[in-house]
Amino acid sequence: MPAGIEALLFDLDGTLVHTDPLHFLAMRGLLEAEGVAIDDATFQAHVSGQPNEAIGRHFFPERGPAEHRAFIERKEARFRELAGALVPLAGVVAFIDRARAEGLRVALVTNAPRANVSHMLEAIGLADRFETVIYGDELARGKPDPLPYRLALEAFGLAPDRAVAFEDSPPGLAAAKGAGLFCVGIATSRSPEALRAAGADLAVADFEDASLRALPMVRPERRRPD
């Protein structure tokens, strides 16, 4: 475990709320209309956690960037229609509130576009919790590139060993580890074993897992002397 943690950096989809089933439904419906079939294995390999431009290139390599963006915008709009009622992952609201009460800084680092982020955070009651939000549709490069996490660290003025990332997918884990972060894998759509194989330093089912109590979630200047 890193010592003296000053910030927690959270992914959104699959980490704060389990949305992969809804993204799968939205993607499957639009792809079927295009004559393209998709199964769960393809979704996990080429959609979940991937930046939108990479998704477009995978399914429609013959199309240009503008067509990819138009397709993804339709998919995200359909996702928001399906995501009328969302439930935060077990323990996450209390976990974030505890961290904030201890003086930690909290950021959201996601590949999701701003419209999805606003919709989801409002639905799960976390719209006012994050000091910094890194939006996927406003980045030069999304996860698995480490840029999103480096920008969050830069916003806080912190070195990587002062923060912990929470992720649920191999692309997100690759981004966090590429930025030098200790990373907790959240096993919503993938097993703890798969997350550890993808680079997670610790893998848990949700934010009620007792393993998270070992994280030193107190800023160094607030620690009591031994």
HUWO-V448098 format. One record per residue. N is the residue number from 1. PSI is psi in radians with two decimals (none if undefined). Layout:
BEGIN
n:N psi:PSI
n:N psi:PSI
END
This chain:
BEGIN
n:1 psi:2.43
n:2 psi:2.69
n:3 psi:2.63
n:4 psi:0.78
n:5 psi:2.30
n:6 psi:-0.20
n:7 psi:2.60
n:8 psi:2.31
n:9 psi:2.05
n:10 psi:2.33
n:11 psi:2.96
n:12 psi:-1.28
n:13 psi:2.17
n:14 psi:-0.17
n:15 psi:-0.89
n:16 psi:-0.47
n:17 psi:2.43
n:18 psi:1.70
n:19 psi:-0.09
n:20 psi:-0.73
n:21 psi:-0.63
n:22 psi:-0.70
n:23 psi:-0.66
n:24 psi:-0.79
n:25 psi:-0.77
n:26 psi:-0.79
n:27 psi:-0.76
n:28 psi:-0.75
n:29 psi:-0.77
n:30 psi:-0.66
n:31 psi:-0.67
n:32 psi:-0.66
n:33 psi:-0.39
n:34 psi:0.02
n:35 psi:0.38
n:36 psi:2.26
n:37 psi:2.61
n:38 psi:2.40
n:39 psi:3.12
n:40 psi:-0.68
n:41 psi:-0.73
n:42 psi:-0.71
n:43 psi:-0.82
n:44 psi:-0.64
n:45 psi:-0.59
n:46 psi:-0.02
n:47 psi:-0.98
n:48 psi:2.08
n:49 psi:-0.12
n:50 psi:2.63
n:51 psi:2.59
n:52 psi:-0.63
n:53 psi:-0.59
n:54 psi:-0.63
n:55 psi:-0.82
n:56 psi:-0.76
n:57 psi:-0.62
n:58 psi:-0.84
n:59 psi:-0.49
n:60 psi:1.18
n:61 psi:-0.38
n:62 psi:-0.16
n:63 psi:2.84
n:64 psi:3.04
n:65 psi:-0.68
n:66 psi:-0.71
n:67 psi:-0.65
n:68 psi:-0.81
n:69 psi:-0.73
n:70 psi:-0.72
n:71 psi:-0.82
n:72 psi:-0.65
n:73 psi:-0.67
n:74 psi:-0.71
n:75 psi:-0.77
n:76 psi:-0.64
n:77 psi:-0.72
n:78 psi:-0.70
n:79 psi:-0.80
n:80 psi:-0.58
n:81 psi:-0.69
n:82 psi:-0.46
n:83 psi:0.86
n:84 psi:-0.65
n:85 psi:2.04
n:86 psi:2.63
n:87 psi:2.22
n:88 psi:2.64
n:89 psi:2.56
n:90 psi:2.20
n:91 psi:-0.11
n:92 psi:-0.66
n:93 psi:-0.81
n:94 psi:-0.65
n:95 psi:-0.81
n:96 psi:-0.72
n:97 psi:-0.66
n:98 psi:-0.78
n:99 psi:-0.80
n:100 psi:-0.68
n:101 psi:-0.53
n:102 psi:-0.05
n:103 psi:0.14
n:104 psi:2.67
n:105 psi:2.56
n:106 psi:2.26
n:107 psi:2.68
n:108 psi:2.25
n:109 psi:1.84
n:110 psi:2.66
n:111 psi:-0.14
n:112 psi:2.61
n:113 psi:2.81
n:114 psi:-0.71
n:115 psi:-0.72
n:116 psi:-0.75
n:117 psi:-0.86
n:118 psi:-0.78
n:119 psi:-0.86
n:120 psi:-0.78
n:121 psi:-0.67
n:122 psi:-0.73
n:123 psi:-0.59
n:124 psi:0.13
n:125 psi:0.47
n:126 psi:0.38
n:127 psi:-0.43
n:128 psi:0.28
n:129 psi:-0.35
n:130 psi:2.20
n:131 psi:-0.63
n:132 psi:2.41
n:133 psi:2.22
n:134 psi:2.00
n:135 psi:2.37
n:136 psi:-0.61
n:137 psi:0.07
n:138 psi:0.31
n:139 psi:2.60
n:140 psi:-0.59
n:141 psi:2.28
n:142 psi:3.13
n:143 psi:2.46
n:144 psi:0.05
n:145 psi:2.47
n:146 psi:-0.09
n:147 psi:-0.82
n:148 psi:-0.74
n:149 psi:-0.61
n:150 psi:-0.64
n:151 psi:-0.67
n:152 psi:-0.77
n:153 psi:-0.72
n:154 psi:-0.70
n:155 psi:-0.59
n:156 psi:-0.17
n:157 psi:0.66
n:158 psi:2.62
n:159 psi:2.74
n:160 psi:-0.55
n:161 psi:0.05
n:162 psi:0.16
n:163 psi:2.78
n:164 psi:2.40
n:165 psi:2.61
n:166 psi:2.13
n:167 psi:2.77
n:168 psi:-0.07
n:169 psi:2.71
n:170 psi:-0.74
n:171 psi:-0.70
n:172 psi:-0.72
n:173 psi:-0.71
n:174 psi:-0.70
n:175 psi:-0.80
n:176 psi:-0.80
n:177 psi:-0.61
n:178 psi:-0.46
n:179 psi:0.02
n:180 psi:0.35
n:181 psi:2.57
n:182 psi:2.35
n:183 psi:2.28
n:184 psi:2.16
n:185 psi:2.33
n:186 psi:2.06
n:187 psi:1.24
n:188 psi:-0.94
n:189 psi:-0.21
n:190 psi:2.68
n:191 psi:2.75
n:192 psi:-0.66
n:193 psi:-0.74
n:194 psi:-0.67
n:195 psi:-0.73
n:196 psi:-0.66
n:197 psi:-0.50
n:198 psi:-0.04
n:199 psi:-0.06
n:200 psi:2.36
n:201 psi:-0.46
n:202 psi:2.45
n:203 psi:2.29
n:204 psi:2.82
n:205 psi:-0.69
n:206 psi:-2.96
n:207 psi:0.12
n:208 psi:-0.02
n:209 psi:2.30
n:210 psi:-0.40
n:211 psi:-0.52
n:212 psi:-0.31
n:213 psi:-0.31
n:214 psi:-0.24
n:215 psi:2.25
n:216 psi:1.30
n:217 psi:0.98
n:218 psi:2.27
n:219 psi:2.51
n:220 psi:-0.71
n:221 psi:-0.20
n:222 psi:-0.04
n:223 psi:2.48
n:224 psi:2.52
n:225 psi:2.56
n:226 psi:none
END
